[in-house]
């Protein structure tokens, strides 16, 4: 049984969800079965930066970034499924990795 694993990641949750919906609809139109989308744990990065380089070390600004992940398994893909996945228009800020 063949399987294509698609991992979608991005910084905006709504954009990631809309991308997953596009992938699911494209795969279902070609007759493949879908397992997922499975939400994976988010990665969070937090950083504290001094506001002034010389005066007060206690005065800091805090910044954070959250990266969202989704996992899809496409079972029994045919050549039309692979072609549909390569021609999907993706929004900026979304990364996709495809493994077979």
Biopython code that builds the backbone (N, CA, C, O; Angstrom):
import numpy as np
from Bio.PDB.StructureBuilder import StructureBuilder

atoms = [
    (1, "UNK", "N", (0.857, -1.182, 0.000)),
    (1, "UNK", "CA", (0.000, 0.000, 0.000)),
    (1, "UNK", "C", (0.895, 1.235, 0.000)),
    (1, "UNK", "O", (1.764, 1.380, 0.860)),
    (2, "UNK", "N", (0.682, 2.108, -0.950)),
    (2, "UNK", "CA", (1.453, 3.331, -1.039)),
    (2, "UNK", "C", (0.863, 4.399, -0.134)),
    (2, "UNK", "O", (-0.337, 4.419, 0.140)),
    (3, "UNK", "N", (1.745, 5.294, 0.324)),
    (3, "UNK", "CA", (1.297, 6.362, 1.216)),
    (3, "UNK", "C", (2.164, 7.586, 0.965)),
    (3, "UNK", "O", (3.382, 7.480, 0.823)),
    (4, "UNK", "N", (1.526, 8.744, 0.911)),
    (4, "UNK", "CA", (2.230, 10.014, 0.827)),
    (4, "UNK", "C", (1.964, 10.751, 2.128)),
    (4, "UNK", "O", (0.810, 10.932, 2.517)),
    (5, "UNK", "N", (3.032, 11.180, 2.805)),
    (5, "UNK", "CA", (2.895, 11.927, 4.057)),
    (5, "UNK", "C", (3.217, 13.387, 3.780)),
    (5, "UNK", "O", (4.294, 13.720, 3.287)),
    (6, "UNK", "N", (2.263, 14.250, 4.107)),
    (6, "UNK", "CA", (2.393, 15.685, 3.873)),
    (6, "UNK", "C", (2.427, 16.383, 5.225)),
    (6, "UNK", "O", (1.535, 16.197, 6.054)),
    (7, "UNK", "N", (3.465, 17.188, 5.441)),
    (7, "UNK", "CA", (3.583, 17.952, 6.686)),
    (7, "UNK", "C", (3.518, 19.432, 6.330)),
    (7, "UNK", "O", (4.326, 19.931, 5.547)),
    (8, "UNK", "N", (2.545, 20.127, 6.917)),
    (8, "UNK", "CA", (2.315, 21.542, 6.641)),
    (8, "UNK", "C", (2.707, 22.333, 7.878)),
    (8, "UNK", "O", (2.311, 21.988, 8.992)),
    (9, "UNK", "N", (3.488, 23.399, 7.683)),
    (9, "UNK", "CA", (3.853, 24.236, 8.820)),
    (9, "UNK", "C", (3.778, 25.702, 8.427)),
    (9, "UNK", "O", (4.026, 26.074, 7.279)),
    (10, "UNK", "N", (3.430, 26.528, 9.413)),
    (10, "UNK", "CA", (3.318, 27.951, 9.170)),
    (10, "UNK", "C", (3.132, 28.713, 10.462)),
    (10, "UNK", "O", (2.905, 28.119, 11.517)),
    (11, "UNK", "N", (3.229, 30.028, 10.381)),
    (11, "UNK", "CA", (3.133, 30.861, 11.572)),
    (11, "UNK", "C", (1.713, 31.345, 11.846)),
    (11, "UNK", "O", (1.415, 31.746, 12.971)),
    (12, "UNK", "N", (0.836, 31.317, 10.854)),
    (12, "UNK", "CA", (-0.546, 31.753, 11.021)),
    (12, "UNK", "C", (-1.455, 30.529, 10.951)),
    (12, "UNK", "O", (-1.444, 29.802, 9.957)),
    (13, "UNK", "N", (-2.234, 30.303, 11.993)),
    (13, "UNK", "CA", (-3.051, 29.097, 12.082)),
    (13, "UNK", "C", (-4.133, 29.059, 11.002)),
    (13, "UNK", "O", (-4.409, 27.995, 10.449)),
    (14, "UNK", "N", (-4.743, 30.192, 10.695)),
    (14, "UNK", "CA", (-5.804, 30.222, 9.691)),
    (14, "UNK", "C", (-5.276, 29.891, 8.300)),
    (14, "UNK", "O", (-5.949, 29.208, 7.528)),
    (15, "UNK", "N", (-4.090, 30.364, 7.980)),
    (15, "UNK", "CA", (-3.491, 30.083, 6.675)),
    (15, "UNK", "C", (-3.123, 28.606, 6.573)),
    (15, "UNK", "O", (-3.279, 28.000, 5.512)),
    (16, "UNK", "N", (-2.636, 28.022, 7.670)),
    (16, "UNK", "CA", (-2.293, 26.601, 7.678)),
    (16, "UNK", "C", (-3.553, 25.759, 7.472)),
    (16, "UNK", "O", (-3.536, 24.794, 6.708)),
    (17, "UNK", "N", (-4.639, 26.119, 8.145)),
    (17, "UNK", "CA", (-5.894, 25.372, 8.000)),
    (17, "UNK", "C", (-6.455, 25.472, 6.585)),
    (17, "UNK", "O", (-6.950, 24.483, 6.045)),
    (18, "UNK", "N", (-6.384, 26.654, 5.981)),
    (18, "UNK", "CA", (-6.901, 26.800, 4.613)),
    (18, "UNK", "C", (-6.047, 26.007, 3.615)),
    (18, "UNK", "O", (-6.576, 25.463, 2.646)),
    (19, "UNK", "N", (-4.749, 25.940, 3.846)),
    (19, "UNK", "CA", (-3.879, 25.145, 2.988)),
    (19, "UNK", "C", (-4.197, 23.660, 3.104)),
    (19, "UNK", "O", (-4.213, 22.944, 2.103)),
    (20, "UNK", "N", (-4.451, 23.200, 4.326)),
    (20, "UNK", "CA", (-4.804, 21.793, 4.546)),
    (20, "UNK", "C", (-6.117, 21.464, 3.836)),
    (20, "UNK", "O", (-6.252, 20.389, 3.251)),
    (21, "UNK", "N", (-7.079, 22.378, 3.883)),
    (21, "UNK", "CA", (-8.348, 22.151, 3.191)),
    (21, "UNK", "C", (-8.153, 22.041, 1.681)),
    (21, "UNK", "O", (-8.801, 21.220, 1.032)),
    (22, "UNK", "N", (-7.255, 22.871, 1.109)),
    (22, "UNK", "CA", (-6.965, 22.786, -0.323)),
    (22, "UNK", "C", (-6.352, 21.442, -0.680)),
    (22, "UNK", "O", (-6.717, 20.839, -1.689)),
    (23, "UNK", "N", (-5.422, 20.970, 0.143)),
    (23, "UNK", "CA", (-4.760, 19.690, -0.122)),
    (23, "UNK", "C", (-5.762, 18.545, -0.030)),
    (23, "UNK", "O", (-5.758, 17.643, -0.869)),
    (24, "UNK", "N", (-6.622, 18.579, 0.990)),
    (24, "UNK", "CA", (-7.615, 17.518, 1.172)),
    (24, "UNK", "C", (-8.594, 17.485, 0.014)),
    (24, "UNK", "O", (-8.910, 16.412, -0.500)),
    (25, "UNK", "N", (-9.078, 18.649, -0.404)),
    (25, "UNK", "CA", (-10.043, 18.665, -1.514)),
    (25, "UNK", "C", (-9.398, 18.201, -2.820)),
    (25, "UNK", "O", (-10.037, 17.509, -3.613)),
    (26, "UNK", "N", (-8.132, 18.580, -3.049)),
    (26, "UNK", "CA", (-7.445, 18.147, -4.277)),
    (26, "UNK", "C", (-7.227, 16.638, -4.271)),
    (26, "UNK", "O", (-7.342, 15.997, -5.316)),
    (27, "UNK", "N", (-6.916, 16.067, -3.122)),
    (27, "UNK", "CA", (-6.671, 14.623, -3.059)),
    (27, "UNK", "C", (-7.973, 13.837, -3.175)),
    (27, "UNK", "O", (-8.005, 12.781, -3.806)),
    (28, "UNK", "N", (-9.046, 14.345, -2.572)),
    (28, "UNK", "CA", (-10.323, 13.632, -2.637)),
    (28, "UNK", "C", (-10.926, 13.661, -4.046)),
    (28, "UNK", "O", (-11.620, 12.725, -4.442)),
    (29, "UNK", "N", (-10.662, 14.729, -4.798)),
    (29, "UNK", "CA", (-11.175, 14.810, -6.172)),
    (29, "UNK", "C", (-10.554, 13.749, -7.077)),
    (29, "UNK", "O", (-11.170, 13.323, -8.054)),
    (30, "UNK", "N", (-9.337, 13.328, -6.752)),
    (30, "UNK", "CA", (-8.657, 12.334, -7.589)),
    (30, "UNK", "C", (-8.934, 10.908, -7.140)),
    (30, "UNK", "O", (-8.463, 9.965, -7.777)),
    (31, "UNK", "N", (-9.679, 10.725, -6.068)),
    (31, "UNK", "CA", (-10.057, 9.387, -5.643)),
    (31, "UNK", "C", (-9.185, 8.777, -4.572)),
    (31, "UNK", "O", (-9.351, 7.597, -4.265)),
    (32, "UNK", "N", (-8.276, 9.510, -3.997)),
    (32, "UNK", "CA", (-7.426, 8.992, -2.931)),
    (32, "UNK", "C", (-8.151, 9.116, -1.585)),
    (32, "UNK", "O", (-9.076, 9.916, -1.445)),
    (33, "UNK", "N", (-7.734, 8.336, -0.620)),
    (33, "UNK", "CA", (-8.299, 8.443, 0.727)),
    (33, "UNK", "C", (-7.331, 9.216, 1.615)),
    (33, "UNK", "O", (-6.114, 9.158, 1.438)),
    (34, "UNK", "N", (-7.898, 9.935, 2.568)),
    (34, "UNK", "CA", (-7.128, 10.822, 3.430)),
    (34, "UNK", "C", (-7.212, 10.334, 4.873)),
    (34, "UNK", "O", (-8.274, 9.924, 5.340)),
    (35, "UNK", "N", (-6.108, 10.382, 5.554)),
    (35, "UNK", "CA", (-6.067, 10.123, 6.987)),
    (35, "UNK", "C", (-5.505, 11.381, 7.648)),
    (35, "UNK", "O", (-4.324, 11.695, 7.500)),
    (36, "UNK", "N", (-6.353, 12.087, 8.369)),
    (36, "UNK", "CA", (-5.918, 13.328, 9.001)),
    (36, "UNK", "C", (-6.849, 14.446, 8.621)),
    (36, "UNK", "O", (-7.931, 14.152, 8.113)),
    (37, "UNK", "N", (-6.536, 15.650, 8.814)),
    (37, "UNK", "CA", (-5.292, 16.240, 9.288)),
    (37, "UNK", "C", (-5.124, 16.056, 10.798)),
    (37, "UNK", "O", (-6.081, 16.167, 11.565)),
    (38, "UNK", "N", (-3.902, 15.776, 11.197)),
    (38, "UNK", "CA", (-3.572, 15.574, 12.595)),
    (38, "UNK", "C", (-2.801, 16.800, 13.067)),
    (38, "UNK", "O", (-1.748, 17.108, 12.507)),
    (39, "UNK", "N", (-3.292, 17.507, 14.078)),
    (39, "UNK", "CA", (-2.526, 18.644, 14.598)),
    (39, "UNK", "C", (-1.366, 18.154, 15.464)),
    (39, "UNK", "O", (-1.558, 17.395, 16.414)),
    (40, "UNK", "N", (-0.177, 18.595, 15.121)),
    (40, "UNK", "CA", (1.019, 18.260, 15.891)),
    (40, "UNK", "C", (1.290, 19.373, 16.905)),
    (40, "UNK", "O", (0.752, 20.470, 16.758)),
    (41, "UNK", "N", (2.109, 19.120, 17.930)),
    (41, "UNK", "CA", (2.390, 20.164, 18.923)),
    (41, "UNK", "C", (3.054, 21.387, 18.293)),
    (41, "UNK", "O", (3.888, 21.272, 17.394)),
    (42, "UNK", "N", (2.665, 22.544, 18.784)),
    (42, "UNK", "CA", (3.214, 23.800, 18.289)),
    (42, "UNK", "C", (4.602, 24.024, 18.884)),
    (42, "UNK", "O", (4.901, 23.571, 19.989)),
    (43, "UNK", "N", (5.441, 24.729, 18.129)),
    (43, "UNK", "CA", (6.737, 25.155, 18.641)),
    (43, "UNK", "C", (6.637, 26.630, 18.982)),
    (43, "UNK", "O", (6.133, 27.428, 18.192)),
    (44, "UNK", "N", (7.123, 26.987, 20.170)),
    (44, "UNK", "CA", (7.083, 28.375, 20.609)),
    (44, "UNK", "C", (8.508, 28.858, 20.866)),
    (44, "UNK", "O", (9.308, 28.179, 21.509)),
    (45, "UNK", "N", (8.802, 30.037, 20.351)),
    (45, "UNK", "CA", (10.067, 30.682, 20.626)),
    (45, "UNK", "C", (9.776, 32.000, 21.324)),
    (45, "UNK", "O", (8.984, 32.811, 20.845)),
    (46, "UNK", "N", (10.427, 32.201, 22.459)),
    (46, "UNK", "CA", (10.285, 33.453, 23.210)),
    (46, "UNK", "C", (11.669, 34.051, 23.401)),
    (46, "UNK", "O", (12.648, 33.344, 23.640)),
    (47, "UNK", "N", (11.725, 35.382, 23.288)),
    (47, "UNK", "CA", (12.993, 36.073, 23.424)),
    (47, "UNK", "C", (12.769, 37.381, 24.173)),
    (47, "UNK", "O", (11.757, 38.055, 23.975)),
    (48, "UNK", "N", (13.710, 37.732, 25.026)),
    (48, "UNK", "CA", (13.669, 39.001, 25.757)),
    (48, "UNK", "C", (14.839, 39.861, 25.280)),
    (48, "UNK", "O", (15.976, 39.394, 25.218)),
    (49, "UNK", "N", (14.551, 41.129, 24.943)),
    (49, "UNK", "CA", (15.554, 42.041, 24.408)),
    (49, "UNK", "C", (15.595, 43.282, 25.291)),
    (49, "UNK", "O", (14.555, 43.796, 25.703)),
    (50, "UNK", "N", (16.807, 43.761, 25.581)),
    (50, "UNK", "CA", (16.953, 44.999, 26.349)),
    (50, "UNK", "C", (16.395, 46.166, 25.536)),
    (50, "UNK", "O", (16.646, 46.276, 24.336)),
    (51, "UNK", "N", (15.642, 47.026, 26.199)),
    (51, "UNK", "CA", (15.082, 48.186, 25.481)),
    (51, "UNK", "C", (16.167, 49.220, 25.183)),
    (51, "UNK", "O", (16.175, 49.838, 24.119)),
    (52, "UNK", "N", (17.066, 49.397, 26.121)),
    (52, "UNK", "CA", (18.148, 50.351, 25.936)),
    (52, "UNK", "C", (19.471, 49.628, 26.170)),
    (52, "UNK", "O", (19.586, 48.873, 27.135)),
    (53, "UNK", "N", (20.450, 49.831, 25.334)),
    (53, "UNK", "CA", (21.685, 49.070, 25.498)),
    (53, "UNK", "C", (22.575, 49.536, 26.646)),
    (53, "UNK", "O", (23.478, 48.801, 27.045)),
    (54, "UNK", "N", (22.354, 50.727, 27.187)),
    (54, "UNK", "CA", (23.303, 51.261, 28.159)),
    (54, "UNK", "C", (22.728, 51.532, 29.552)),
    (54, "UNK", "O", (23.491, 51.553, 30.518)),
    (55, "UNK", "N", (21.419, 51.740, 29.695)),
    (55, "UNK", "CA", (20.916, 52.301, 30.944)),
    (55, "UNK", "C", (20.399, 51.235, 31.899)),
    (55, "UNK", "O", (21.054, 50.942, 32.900)),
    (56, "UNK", "N", (19.259, 50.659, 31.620)),
    (56, "UNK", "CA", (18.574, 49.809, 32.594)),
    (56, "UNK", "C", (18.444, 48.387, 32.058)),
    (56, "UNK", "O", (17.772, 48.142, 31.056)),
    (57, "UNK", "N", (19.100, 47.457, 32.746)),
    (57, "UNK", "CA", (19.048, 46.067, 32.308)),
    (57, "UNK", "C", (17.746, 45.397, 32.716)),
    (57, "UNK", "O", (17.430, 44.319, 32.214)),
    (58, "UNK", "N", (16.994, 46.002, 33.605)),
    (58, "UNK", "CA", (15.735, 45.405, 34.055)),
    (58, "UNK", "C", (14.585, 45.710, 33.095)),
    (58, "UNK", "O", (13.535, 45.072, 33.167)),
    (59, "UNK", "N", (14.772, 46.660, 32.213)),
    (59, "UNK", "CA", (13.737, 47.035, 31.260)),
    (59, "UNK", "C", (13.915, 46.223, 29.982)),
    (59, "UNK", "O", (14.851, 46.453, 29.216)),
    (60, "UNK", "N", (13.012, 45.272, 29.759)),
    (60, "UNK", "CA", (13.126, 44.384, 28.608)),
    (60, "UNK", "C", (11.807, 44.302, 27.859)),
    (60, "UNK", "O", (10.737, 44.478, 28.440)),
    (61, "UNK", "N", (11.898, 44.028, 26.544)),
    (61, "UNK", "CA", (10.726, 43.751, 25.721)),
    (61, "UNK", "C", (10.717, 42.258, 25.421)),
    (61, "UNK", "O", (11.764, 41.663, 25.165)),
    (62, "UNK", "N", (9.534, 41.657, 25.454)),
    (62, "UNK", "CA", (9.392, 40.224, 25.222)),
    (62, "UNK", "C", (8.675, 39.991, 23.901)),
    (62, "UNK", "O", (7.649, 40.612, 23.623)),
    (63, "UNK", "N", (9.223, 39.095, 23.092)),
    (63, "UNK", "CA", (8.647, 38.742, 21.810)),
    (63, "UNK", "C", (8.476, 37.228, 21.752)),
    (63, "UNK", "O", (9.211, 36.484, 22.400)),
    (64, "UNK", "N", (7.501, 36.786, 20.970)),
    (64, "UNK", "CA", (7.274, 35.351, 20.834)),
    (64, "UNK", "C", (6.746, 35.004, 19.457)),
    (64, "UNK", "O", (6.062, 35.803, 18.818)),
    (65, "UNK", "N", (7.075, 33.798, 19.006)),
    (65, "UNK", "CA", (6.623, 33.284, 17.718)),
    (65, "UNK", "C", (6.122, 31.866, 17.944)),
    (65, "UNK", "O", (6.758, 31.081, 18.647)),
    (66, "UNK", "N", (4.974, 31.540, 17.343)),
    (66, "UNK", "CA", (4.416, 30.198, 17.433)),
    (66, "UNK", "C", (4.344, 29.617, 16.024)),
    (66, "UNK", "O", (3.841, 30.257, 15.101)),
    (67, "UNK", "N", (4.856, 28.390, 15.873)),
    (67, "UNK", "CA", (4.815, 27.708, 14.582)),
    (67, "UNK", "C", (3.832, 26.542, 14.688)),
    (67, "UNK", "O", (3.952, 25.698, 15.576)),
    (68, "UNK", "N", (2.854, 26.503, 13.767)),
    (68, "UNK", "CA", (1.793, 25.494, 13.781)),
    (68, "UNK", "C", (2.109, 24.396, 12.771)),
    (68, "UNK", "O", (2.621, 24.682, 11.689)),
    (69, "UNK", "N", (1.805, 23.128, 13.117)),
    (69, "UNK", "CA", (2.079, 21.977, 12.267)),
    (69, "UNK", "C", (0.816, 21.153, 12.073)),
    (69, "UNK", "O", (0.009, 21.020, 12.993)),
    (70, "UNK", "N", (0.643, 20.597, 10.870)),
    (70, "UNK", "CA", (-0.430, 19.644, 10.573)),
    (70, "UNK", "C", (0.174, 18.499, 9.769)),
    (70, "UNK", "O", (1.097, 18.701, 8.980)),
    (71, "UNK", "N", (-0.357, 17.290, 9.975)),
    (71, "UNK", "CA", (0.139, 16.104, 9.300)),
    (71, "UNK", "C", (-1.005, 15.434, 8.556)),
    (71, "UNK", "O", (-2.080, 15.231, 9.120)),
    (72, "UNK", "N", (-0.779, 15.090, 7.292)),
    (72, "UNK", "CA", (-1.769, 14.413, 6.448)),
    (72, "UNK", "C", (-1.146, 13.160, 5.858)),
    (72, "UNK", "O", (0.012, 13.177, 5.440)),
    (73, "UNK", "N", (-1.903, 12.077, 5.823)),
    (73, "UNK", "CA", (-1.493, 10.875, 5.122)),
    (73, "UNK", "C", (-2.465, 10.646, 3.973)),
    (73, "UNK", "O", (-3.673, 10.552, 4.188)),
    (74, "UNK", "N", (-1.946, 10.557, 2.761)),
    (74, "UNK", "CA", (-2.755, 10.279, 1.579)),
    (74, "UNK", "C", (-2.498, 8.820, 1.222)),
    (74, "UNK", "O", (-1.387, 8.447, 0.846)),
    (75, "UNK", "N", (-3.539, 8.002, 1.344)),
    (75, "UNK", "CA", (-3.414, 6.570, 1.113)),
    (75, "UNK", "C", (-3.853, 6.226, -0.311)),
    (75, "UNK", "O", (-4.793, 6.824, -0.837)),
    (76, "UNK", "N", (-3.187, 5.286, -0.916)),
    (76, "UNK", "CA", (-3.453, 4.821, -2.282)),
    (76, "UNK", "C", (-3.505, 5.960, -3.298)),
    (76, "UNK", "O", (-4.519, 6.129, -3.975)),
    (77, "UNK", "N", (-2.427, 6.746, -3.418)),
    (77, "UNK", "CA", (-2.447, 7.828, -4.416)),
    (77, "UNK", "C", (-2.235, 7.277, -5.822)),
    (77, "UNK", "O", (-1.557, 6.268, -6.017)),
    (78, "UNK", "N", (-2.822, 7.950, -6.777)),
    (78, "UNK", "CA", (-2.607, 7.609, -8.176)),
    (78, "UNK", "C", (-1.838, 8.760, -8.834)),
    (78, "UNK", "O", (-1.616, 9.778, -8.178)),
    (79, "UNK", "N", (-1.428, 8.648, -10.079)),
    (79, "UNK", "CA", (-0.661, 9.733, -10.715)),
    (79, "UNK", "C", (-1.412, 11.070, -10.766)),
    (79, "UNK", "O", (-0.791, 12.132, -10.730)),
    (80, "UNK", "N", (-2.744, 11.019, -10.851)),
    (80, "UNK", "CA", (-3.518, 12.267, -10.836)),
    (80, "UNK", "C", (-3.390, 12.978, -9.492)),
    (80, "UNK", "O", (-3.375, 14.208, -9.438)),
    (81, "UNK", "N", (-3.297, 12.209, -8.409)),
    (81, "UNK", "CA", (-3.145, 12.802, -7.075)),
    (81, "UNK", "C", (-1.816, 13.530, -6.962)),
    (81, "UNK", "O", (-1.761, 14.647, -6.447)),
    (82, "UNK", "N", (-0.763, 12.920, -7.431)),
    (82, "UNK", "CA", (0.562, 13.542, -7.376)),
    (82, "UNK", "C", (0.592, 14.803, -8.220)),
    (82, "UNK", "O", (1.180, 15.809, -7.823)),
    (83, "UNK", "N", (-0.041, 14.751, -9.383)),
    (83, "UNK", "CA", (-0.088, 15.922, -10.255)),
    (83, "UNK", "C", (-0.901, 17.050, -9.618)),
    (83, "UNK", "O", (-0.526, 18.219, -9.709)),
    (84, "UNK", "N", (-2.021, 16.691, -8.969)),
    (84, "UNK", "CA", (-2.840, 17.709, -8.307)),
    (84, "UNK", "C", (-2.093, 18.352, -7.148)),
    (84, "UNK", "O", (-2.245, 19.550, -6.908)),
    (85, "UNK", "N", (-1.290, 17.579, -6.426)),
    (85, "UNK", "CA", (-0.524, 18.138, -5.311)),
    (85, "UNK", "C", (0.573, 19.080, -5.784)),
    (85, "UNK", "O", (0.889, 20.054, -5.100)),
    (86, "UNK", "N", (1.158, 18.802, -6.947)),
    (86, "UNK", "CA", (2.222, 19.670, -7.441)),
    (86, "UNK", "C", (1.688, 20.985, -8.006)),
    (86, "UNK", "O", (2.430, 21.964, -8.084)),
    (87, "UNK", "N", (0.410, 21.024, -8.403)),
    (87, "UNK", "CA", (-0.149, 22.232, -9.011)),
    (87, "UNK", "C", (-0.992, 23.069, -8.055)),
    (87, "UNK", "O", (-1.680, 23.986, -8.502)),
    (88, "UNK", "N", (-0.963, 22.785, -6.762)),
    (88, "UNK", "CA", (-1.742, 23.577, -5.800)),
    (88, "UNK", "C", (-1.047, 24.921, -5.579)),
    (88, "UNK", "O", (0.165, 24.979, -5.369)),
    (89, "UNK", "N", (-1.826, 25.990, -5.630)),
    (89, "UNK", "CA", (-1.313, 27.325, -5.343)),
    (89, "UNK", "C", (-1.311, 27.536, -3.828)),
    (89, "UNK", "O", (-2.363, 27.506, -3.191)),
    (90, "UNK", "N", (-0.130, 27.749, -3.260)),
    (90, "UNK", "CA", (-0.004, 27.898, -1.819)),
    (90, "UNK", "C", (0.173, 29.363, -1.446)),
    (90, "UNK", "O", (0.837, 30.109, -2.164)),
    (91, "UNK", "N", (-0.418, 29.783, -0.324)),
    (91, "UNK", "CA", (-0.207, 31.145, 0.140)),
    (91, "UNK", "C", (1.209, 31.301, 0.705)),
    (91, "UNK", "O", (1.865, 30.318, 1.048)),
    (92, "UNK", "N", (1.661, 32.542, 0.795)),
    (92, "UNK", "CA", (2.989, 32.778, 1.343)),
    (92, "UNK", "C", (2.947, 32.541, 2.858)),
    (92, "UNK", "O", (1.922, 32.769, 3.500)),
    (93, "UNK", "N", (4.033, 32.096, 3.401)),
    (93, "UNK", "CA", (4.123, 31.842, 4.827)),
    (93, "UNK", "C", (3.793, 30.415, 5.224)),
    (93, "UNK", "O", (3.684, 30.118, 6.413)),
    (94, "UNK", "N", (3.631, 29.521, 4.246)),
    (94, "UNK", "CA", (3.319, 28.127, 4.536)),
    (94, "UNK", "C", (4.390, 27.262, 3.886)),
    (94, "UNK", "O", (4.745, 27.445, 2.721)),
    (95, "UNK", "N", (4.893, 26.315, 4.674)),
    (95, "UNK", "CA", (5.883, 25.373, 4.159)),
    (95, "UNK", "C", (5.296, 23.975, 4.120)),
    (95, "UNK", "O", (4.565, 23.574, 5.026)),
    (96, "UNK", "N", (5.620, 23.233, 3.064)),
    (96, "UNK", "CA", (5.082, 21.873, 2.924)),
    (96, "UNK", "C", (6.260, 20.947, 2.626)),
    (96, "UNK", "O", (7.113, 21.243, 1.789)),
    (97, "UNK", "N", (6.282, 19.821, 3.334)),
    (97, "UNK", "CA", (7.245, 18.772, 3.011)),
    (97, "UNK", "C", (6.455, 17.507, 2.672)),
    (97, "UNK", "O", (5.544, 17.118, 3.403)),
    (98, "UNK", "N", (6.815, 16.874, 1.562)),
    (98, "UNK", "CA", (6.093, 15.700, 1.084)),
    (98, "UNK", "C", (7.071, 14.527, 1.049)),
    (98, "UNK", "O", (8.141, 14.605, 0.444)),
    (99, "UNK", "N", (6.678, 13.437, 1.714)),
    (99, "UNK", "CA", (7.485, 12.208, 1.711)),
    (99, "UNK", "C", (6.607, 11.062, 1.274)),
    (99, "UNK", "O", (5.413, 11.030, 1.571)),
    (100, "UNK", "N", (7.199, 10.123, 0.571)),
    (100, "UNK", "CA", (6.422, 8.956, 0.153)),
    (100, "UNK", "C", (6.847, 7.729, 0.911)),
    (100, "UNK", "O", (6.301, 6.648, 0.692)),
]
sb = StructureBuilder()
sb.init_structure("model")
sb.init_model(0)
sb.init_chain("A")
sb.init_seg("    ")
for serial, (resi, resn, name, xyz) in enumerate(atoms, 1):
    if name == "N":
        sb.init_residue(resn, " ", resi, " ")
    sb.init_atom(name, np.array(xyz, "f"), 0.0, 1.0, " ", f" {name:<3s}", serial, name[0])
structure = sb.get_structure()
